[in-house]
Amino acid sequence: MTDTKTVDLDWNNLGFDYMDLPYRYRAYWKDGEWHKAGLVEDSSITINEGSPIIHYGQGCFEGMKAYRCKDGSVNIFRPDQNAARMQRSCQRLLMPEVPTEMFVDALKQVVRANQAYIPPYGTGGTLYLRPYMIGVGENIGVHPATEYIFSVFAMPVGNYFKGGLTPTNFLAADYDRAAHKGTGQSKVGGNYAASLLPGDIAHKRGFSDCIYLDPIEHKKIEEVGSANFFGITRDGKFVTPKSPSILPSVTKYSLLYLAEHNLGMETEETDIYIDQLDHLAEAGACGTAAVISPIGGFQVGDEFHVFYSETEVGPVTKKLYDELTGIQFGDRPAPEGWIVKVPLD
């Protein structure tokens, strides 16, 4: 196993970039069961040229993090929820499900084996975990694979959006991310492939990413980049869009709970119209990678709408951020079942 001593990295200036760590978990599904499950050192995989993941996109993934606490222990945040979401993605793509126990055990093994790469407490960095499953094997017809690979790899990361807890601006996309009866609610590669062009357009115009509107009327906010959207109304309510094509973010549902139970706020999943933003005092993007990224403003056509500020974080957004990250890093009490400890050497 990797030496438990932390490796020498610039922990305070990590980006969100791939890093080839010593170990990853891998398991193979064939003939109705999982086998060869365990840690491997090879970061490459070899698959048949007819594999459905290549031609038909039969694959899904998850994103989550491990957090170094002040006492040196390590937390994983709500892994059962990611396991459940991956199971739903697998159902949508006719892939075998990874049992929750196997999923969580795989995460623990990867974190423990790569513990030297977990950023120290206080740096703001985390160990990002990427579970994925792909359909492989000899195939060319449009039908499900007969073999699958499930794997989990890891890498130390900093902030997804540059600047961390600093407001950034977003551009309303002219493209749809996903259809209401498509795969928007699943964490599948096709949704992200569809976002590359509009994301590139937004970046070239100086924005952090896109705002995606509903694919039917293009009037209601759905997602911001690869993150969920939330707003704080002027009367203090936490609101977030409701749509069948939004990926159900574990972070968003955690914030809904914390806003209601810890901050005493009214919460609601509802329609949020792009031309009726004046009722929102604050806004943000949220997700595992983004955590909470305050939104300064939206560019919609020729109009630019500013929420709380383009330079300062709104007070409620800051409270939610402190509450969420305090739980994740072990500084605040967590609701029952939200934190899984990783046994270390």
N, C-alpha and C positions, 0 to 999 in steps of 0.2 A: 504494500500500500504506500501511497504518497507520504512523505515525511510530514508530521503534524506541524512542523515549523512553517509559518507563513512565508510564502515566496516573496521575492523582492520586486514589487511592482509600484508604479506611481498611483497608489490607491485613490488619491484625491482628484485625479484627473482621468478617470476611466471614461471611455465612451461607451457606445452600445455596438460593440464589434465582436465578431467571432474570434474565439481563441481555442486552439487545439489543446485541451487539457488531457492529462494522462489516462483517464478512465471514462467509459460510458457504459450504460446498461443496454443489453440487446436480447431480444427473444424472437423466436420464429414460430409462426402458426402454420400448421399443415395437417391435413387429415383430421381436422376437428379439434385439435388441441395445441397448446403452447409447449414448446420444448427449447432446449439449449439456452435457457434463460440465465443471465448472469453478466458480470462485468467483463469488458473486453478493452484492449488498448488501441486497437486499430480504428482510426476515425473515418476510414473509407468503407463503403459497402459496394458489393458487386451484385448486379441484378441482370436478369435476362432482358434483351432488347425489346421483347414483346410485353414487358410488365405494364399493367394498367395504369400505374402511377405516371408513366411517361406519356402515354397516349390519351388517357381519359381522365387524368387527375384524381384517381381514386386514392386519396390520402388525406389525413387530417393531422392536426398538431395542437399542442397546448403551450402556454407560457406561464411560468410561475417563478418564485424566488425563494432563496434561503437567506436568512438574516442572522448576522453575528450579533449576539446580545452583549450587554456590558459585562456580564459575568463570564463571558467566553463561550457560553452555550450557543446552540444554533436552532433557530425556528424555521419551520416551513408553514406558510400561511394558507389555511383552509384547503389542503390538497384533495380532500374528499369532493369538494365542489368542482375542481378541475377534472377529477376522475369522472364525475357524473356528466360533465359537459362533453368530455371526450367520448364517453359511451353514447351520448345522443348524436354526436357527429358520426360515429361508427354506424349507428342505426340508419342514419340518413343515407350513407354511402354503401350500405350492405356489406359492412366489414365486421369481423368478430370483435367483440368488446373485450377490453382489458379489465378484469375484475378490480374493484377498488383496492383490495388488499395488495394485489400484485403491483398496481400502479404506485401506491404509496411506498411499498417496499423498494421498488426500483428507484424512486426519488431518494430515499434514505441511503441506499447503497452508493449512488452517484455522489451525493453530498459528502458522505463520510470518506469515500475514496479520494475525493478532490478537495478535502477540507483545507489544505494549505493555500487554496486559491479563493477562499471566502474572505472578502474585504473586511478589515478590522472595524470594530464598532466605532462610530463617530466619523467615519470617512464619507458616509452617505452611499457607499457602494454596497452591492449585493451579489449573490451568486445566482445568475439567471439559469433556469432549468427549462429545457426544451424537449418535452416528450413528443413523439410523432409516431404515426403508423402509415405504412404504404402498402399498396397491393402490388405483388411481384409475381414472377413466374412466367412460363410460356403461355402467351395469350395474344390474340389480335382482334377477336370479336368484341363487340360492345357488351360485355357482361362482367360480373365481379371476378376478381382474381381467385385463384384456388390456394394461394400462399400469401402470407403477410409477414412483414417485419415491424416489430415494435421496438423503439429505442428511446433512450433519454440521454442527452448530453448537457454539458454545463459550461458556463463562462462567467467570469467576473465582469460586472457592468456598472456604469454610472447612470446618468440621466439619459432618457430616451430623447427628449427634446432638449436642445442646447439651452443652458441657462437655468435648468432646474425649476425651482418654484418662482419663476419669473413669467409674467404674462407674455404671450405670443399671439400673433394674429393668424387668421385662417381665411381661406378663399372658398366661396361657394362653387362647387364643381358643376360643370355642364354634363357630367357623366354620372351614370348610376353605378353604385357599388354592387348591388344585388337586387334581385326581384323578390317581391313579397312571398311568393310560393316557391322560391328557389332555395339557395343554400346559405342565405345571409345569416341565419341563426346558428349555423354550424361553422366551426373553425377549420375551413378547408382552403387549400391553396388558391383555387380559382377566384375567390373573393379578393385576394390580395393581388393576384395577377391583374385583375380588372382595375385595381387602384393605382397601378404604376404610372400610367400616362397622366391621369389627372393630378396625381401627387407631384409628378415632375413639372407639370405646368405651374402648379402652386409654388413650388420651390424656386423656379426660375423667376417668378414674379416677387420673390422675397417673403413668401408666407411660410409658416411652419408646415402646413398641410391643407387638405381640403375639408370642406363641410359637405357631407353627402345628404341630399334631400330625398324625400320619399319618391320611389320610382313611378308612382302613378300620377300624382299631380305636381310634384316638384315644389311643394309649398311648405312641407314640414321637415324639421331637422331630424335626421336619423343618427348618423355617426360623424365624428370629426377625425379624419385620418383613419387610423386603425384603433381608435379609442371610442368609448361611449361619451355622450354629452350629458352634462347636468347644469342646472341653473338654480340660482337663489332668487326668488321673487322679492319684490320690494316690500311685501308684507311678511317675509321670513319663511317662506315655504321652500322645501327642497323638491325640485321637479326634474324629471328626466323623460326622454321620449319613450313612447310605447309603440312598437311595430313588429310585425312578424319577420322582418328581414334584418333586425338588429341582433348582433351577437350578444348574448346575455353575459355581461361582464361580471366576474366574481367581485372585482373591486367595486363596481357600481352597486351591486346588491349589498355589499358590506357597508358602503356609505349610506345607503337608504336606511339600513338598520341603525347605524351609529347616529345619523341625523335625528332619527325619531327617539331612540332609547337613551342616548348619551347627551344629546344637545336639546332634546325636548321640542324638536321641530315637527311641523306637519310635513308629510311627504306624499308625493303622487307621481305615478307614471302616467303620462298624458301626452296629447298632441302639443307640440311647440312649433308655432308657425314662424317662418323666417321673416315675415313682414310685420310681426307683432312682438318685437324683442324689447320694447320699452318697459315691459312689466318685470324684466329681469334686472336685478341690481348687480349680480355677479354671475359668472359662467366659467365652466372648466371642462377639460377632457380628463377622462379617468380610465385606467386599465393597469394591468400588471406591469407592463413596460413603462407607461407614462406616469404611473402612480396617480398623482393629481397634477395636471398642468393648467394653471390659470389661463383663461382666454381674455386677451385684451380687447380684441374686436373682430368682427366679421366683415369681409368685403363681399357684398352681394350686388352684382352688376356694377352700377356706378355709385352705389351707396356704401358708406362705411359706417358700421354701428359699433360704438365703443360701449363696453359694459362698465365695470367698476373703474378700471384705469388701464392704460397701456403700459404702465411702469410699476404699479403697486398691486400687491395681492389683496383681494377683498378679505375682510375680517372673518366671515363665515367659512370661506374656502380655506383660510389658514387654520381655523379651528378643526375643520374636518381633516386636513392634512396631518396636523399634529396628533389627532385622535387615532387615525389609521396607522401612521408610521410608528406611533408610540406603542401600539399593540404589536405590530409586526416585529419591532426590534426589542420587545420584551420590557419596555419602560412603563407600560400601562396595562391594567388588567384586561384580559381578553374574554369575550363571551365564551361560554363552554363549547369546546370542540373546535375552536378556530385555530389553535396553535398545536402543531405536532413537533415535538423535540426530536432532534437527530442524535442518536448515540455516537459519541466521538471516541477516538482512541484514548 
